C-alpha cells in the first residue's frame, strides 16, 4: 500500500455515504481513480464508473458498492426527541448509547441514541430494542429547536465511529461493507495503470449505489453497460467468533484468503477461472456455498439483460453491520491481487457458455 493509497483509504472510509446519499463518497472515489482511467460514466442515481481502454467489443466489469446502512428521521416529538426508521439493514440491537451524525443542509449535527439507565430498567425483562423504541437526542428541549438545527423528517443519520487499525493485522470501523470493496477495485485500476497494462478489452470499474436496499444501483448500471463479464466483490461473514454456527454459515476465516462463491447466480465457468488463476498465482482462497442468491450485486449483474457471466469474490468480515466491522489486511491484499491477475489472464472474447 502506497502512502497515497492509505490516505485515500482513511478519507474514503471516514466519509459517510448512506444509501441514497452516496455522492460525497463517490466524489472521493472518483478523485482518486481519475489518474488511472480514461473516461467516467456517472448515472442519474450516482453510480460511478471508471472506464479503461474504452471502445472495445468485449467488455468486463469489476464492481463493488459504495453505500452504507443508516437511519432516517421519521418523527420528532414535541419535547425534541427524534424517532427513526431503517435505511438498509441497520441493527437496532447495537444502537442504544451510540453516537450519530445527522446530515443536514446546514451541516452535520451530532446526536446520540439515548437509552434508559440500567438502574430504572427491569433487566430480567430486557430484550433487543425494536426500531420504533429507538430515539436520538440532540440536546434539544423542544421540536422547534430540532427544526432550527436543520433536522426534519427524512434527514439521514449515520453512526459516528471512524476507521482504525487493530493489532497491525486488521482494518476496523463502520462501513467496511462495502467501501473496502470500492477501495480494492480502485487499487486494481491503479496497479493496471502503474504497470502500463494494455488490456484487450474495455474495463468498467464500477462503484454502485443503493446495494443495501436491494442491489438497485447494480441493477441500473448493468443494463446500461451490458458487459460480457462481471466480477463483483463484497463482504461475507467470518464465522470464527462466538455465536456463529458453522453448520449453517460455513467455515470462513479472516486471514485465510478471498472467498469464492458457489451458487446459481455465479456462472460456473467464470468461478472455475477464478479458482484456476488463484491456484496458478498461489493466492490463498476459501469456498462458500449460498442458497438461491448471493445477496450481493452479483445477482443483479447475473440476471440483467440477456444474462451476464458473473462471479463473486468476497472479503471475510467480522461483525457485519456494526460499527466495529473487521477485515484482515492480508485478505484485502489478496482480493486485489486476485482481481488483478484475473484481468491479466483474459484475452477478450471469452465465451463462458455451458453449451455451445
N, C-alpha and C positions, 0 to 999 in steps of 0.2 A: 504494500500500500504506500503510495506516494504521500507527501505532506498535503498536496493539493486534494488528493482523494479523501484523506482523513478530514480535512477542513470541510469538504462537501458533505461527507457522511454526517458529521455533527450538525451542520447547518440544516441539512435536509431532515434529519430525524427529530431535531428540536422544534421544527416548524409544525404548526397544526394544519392538518389537511382533512377535515371531517368530510364524510360523504356528502356530495353535492356542493362542497365549498373547497375544492382542491386547488384552486388557481394559484395561490401563493406557493405551494409546494411544487406545482408544475412549473412555475417560473424558475424556481431554484434549480430544478432538474434540467430544464432546457438551457439555462445559462451555463451549466456545467458541461453538457454534451455538445454544445454548438461547435466547438473546435474540431470535433471528431466526426461530424456528419456533414452532408451536403445540402439537404433540404429538411424542412419541417412540415408536418401536417398537424393541424390542431382543429378538432371538430367543435361543434357548437356547445357541447356539454363539457369540454375541457380535456378530453383525452389527447395526449401529446405523443407525437411520433417523430423520431429522428430517422431520416432516410439516408442510407449509404448505397452508393452505386445505383442511382435511380435509372428507370427506363428499361430495365432488363425484362425478358419474357418470364423468367422464373422468379418467384417472389417468396421470401422467407420472413417470418415474424419471430422475434424473441420478445417476450411480454411479461410484465408484472402489473400490479395495480397500485394506485397511489393513495387511496382513501383510507381513513381510519374511522373506527367506531366513535360515536359521540352521543350527545343528548340534545333534544330540542326543548326550549321553554314552552310549556303547554298551558300554564295557568299561574297567575300572580295573585296572592291573597291580599286582602286589604291591609294586613299588617306587614307586608313586604317579603313574604316567603315565596319561593319560586318552585313550582312543581314541574316535572319534566316527563317526556316520553322518549323512547329509544330512537336513535338514528343509526341503524345497523344493530349488530349483536352485542350491545352494551350490557354489562353484567351488574345487576342490581346488588348482588351479594358483596361486591367489593367497594361499592360507592360510599357508604357511610364513613365519615371523617376524611374523605379525600378532598384535596384542593382542586378547584376547577378554574378555567379561564372562560369567560363568556365573551364571545366575539361580536362586537357591536360596530356600528358605523362610526362611533366616536373613539374606537379603540378597544383594547382588552380590559374587561372588568373582572377583578378577582372575586372569587367566592369559595364557599366550602359546602360540601354535602354534610349538613348537620345531622345529629342523631342523639336521642335521649341518653343521658348518662347511665352507666350500669347500675348506679345506686337506686334509680327510680324505675327500673325495668324488672319484671318478673322473669329472671333469667331461665327459670325452669320451662318457660313457655316461649323462649326466644326461637325465632325462625328466620330463615333468609328473608330479607325485606322484599316486598313487592314494589314494582316500579312506581305505582301510584302513591306509595308511602314515602318515597324519597322526596327530599326538599333541599334546595340550595339557599344559603344565607349569604347575602352580600353586604350585611351590616346596615340594612335599611330598616326604618321604623314603619314605613307605610308604602303602599303601592305607588303613589306619585313619585316618591324618591327613587324607586326602582326604574320607573319610566324615564325619569330625568337622566339616569345613567346611560340611557340608550338601549336598555333591555326591554324587549317586548315578546309577545308570543311569536315563536319561530326563530328567536335568537338561538344560535347553536353554542353548546358548551363542550369543552374537552377537558380531560384530566390534565393537570399541570405538570406532571412528572416529566423529567428530561432524560436525555441519553447519557449513558455512562458505560464503563467497562468494569468487569469483575474478575479478579484473580488472574489477570493477564490472559485469560482464556476466552472470556465471554463478552459479547456486547449485551447491554441491558437497557431496557426502557419501554415506554409505551410506543405503539405503532410500528414496531419492527415488522408486524403483519400489516402491510407488506411493503413498506417503504424500503426495507432491506432488499426486497426484490428490485425496486427501482434503482437502488444503488448498484446492485450486481449487474443488471443489464447495461447500465451506464459505463461500468468498468469494462465490460466486453467491448463496447464501442471504442473506449479509449485504447484498449490493447490492439484492436484491429488497426486503428489509426497510427499508433506509435510504432507498430511493427510493419507498417506500409503494406498491409494485406490488400490485395486486389481480389475481391470476391467475384465469382462468375454468375452472380445473381443480384437482385435488389434485396437489400436487407432493411426491414422496418423494425426499429427499436421502439416498442410500444409501451407507454405508461398509461394504463387505462384508469378511468374514474369509475366510481359507483359499483365496485365489486361487492361491497359489504351488504348491499340491499338487493342482490340478485344478479350479479355479473353483468350489469347493464351497459357499462362503458365498452366492455369487450364485445358485447352483442352488436353495438352500433358500429364500432370501428372495423370489426371483421367483415361486415357487409360492404363497407367502403373499400377496404384494401383488397379483399378477395385473394389472399395469399395461397400458395400451393402447399405450404408447410408452416406450422406454428409450434414453437417450443415455448411453453409457458413456465413460469416459476412462481411459486407461492410458498407459504409455510405449511408444515404439518406438525402433529403433536409428537414431541419427545415423550415417550411413555415410561420412563425410568423412575420418575419421582413418585412418592406415595400417592395412593388413591387412584392410580391408573390400573386398568385390567388389561393385561397384555393379550388375554384370550379374545377380548373384544376389540381392543385398539391396535393390536400388533406390537411388535418388539422393535422399537426405533429409539436410537440413542444419539444425542448430540455429540459431535466429535467423530462419529463413525462414517461420515460422508453424506453426500447428497442422497435423497430418496427418489427412486424411480418407481413410478406408479403403474399398477396394473388395474384395468377397469374398462368397461365398454366404450367410454369416450376416448380412451387412449388407443391410438392406432398401433397395432401390434408391431408392424414392421418399423415404424418410427421408434417405438420403445426399444426394440431389439438393436437398432442402430445406436441409440444412446448407450446401451449396455456394451456393445462392441467397442465403441470409442473409449468408454471408461476403462474397460479391461486392457485395451491396447496402450493406453496412456498411464496405466497404473493409478487411476483415480479411484479411491475407495467409494463404494456406494452401497446403499441399502434398498430393499424392496418393500413395497407396500401394496396391499390389495384394498380396493374400495368397492362399495356396494352401490350399484346403479349409476352414481355420478361422482365426480371428483370433488364437487363443491367449490371448484375454482373456475377461473376464466377459461381454462382448458375446455370446459363443457360448451361455452359459447362459441369458441372457435371451431370445435369439432363439428357442431351441428349447424353451422352457419352456411348460407348459400347452398351449394350442392354438396357440402361436406368438405372439410379441410383436414388433411392429415395432421394430427395434433398429438402432442405428448406433454407430460408434466414432469419437471424436476423440482422436488420440494426441498425446503430447508428445514431441518428439525428445529423445533422451537419449544421452549418450556413456557408454561403458564399463559397460554394464548388468551387474548382479550383482557389482559390485566395491564397494570402499569409497570410490571416487572417482567415483561417478556424477555427471554434469554436465548441467544443463538451462539454457537461455538464459532470462534474466528476461523478455525480450520475448515469448517463446513462452508462458510461464506467463500473462502478462497477456492475451495474445490468445486462449488457450484459455478463460479465464474470461469474456472479453468475448463470444466466440462462443456459449458455452453460455447466457449471459445473454440475448443478442439472439435466439437461437432460442426460448427460453422466451417472450419478449415477442411473438414472431411467431405463436405458437399461439393459436387461437381456442377450443380444446377441442372434441372431437368429430371431429377429423381422421380420415379413412379412407384409410389408406395402401395398401390392397389394389391389386394389379396389374389384376385383372379384377373388375368389379362387375356 
